[in-house]
Amino acid sequence: MSDNKLFVVSTSTMASVSTSIMGADMSMIPARYVLVAMMLNALSSLIIATIMAPVKKEEDEEFNIKDIPQAD
């Protein structure tokens, strides 16, 4: 995985992994607003991360799910 793709994935993950804060917010305001805000946060972080570190398609970067080792 290229550095740019790793950055985009990491940024998106960190932006959407705030479950404890989301639970605290749901006790203060209605849950539907918190859930919409979380989705918008994840989407906007993906957009900003892609702008900061654009991902270029490489020909040899194809993943075959059958080649990935599975844990027993």
Sequence and secondary structure as in RCSB ss.txt:
>XXXX:A:sequence
MSDNKLFVVSTSTMASVSTSIMGADMSMIPARYVLVAMMLNALSSLIIATIMAPVKKEEDEEFNIKDIPQAD
>XXXX:A:secstr
  HHHHHHHHHHHHHH  HHHHHHHHTTS HHHHHHHHHHHHHHHHHHHHHHS     TT    GGGS    
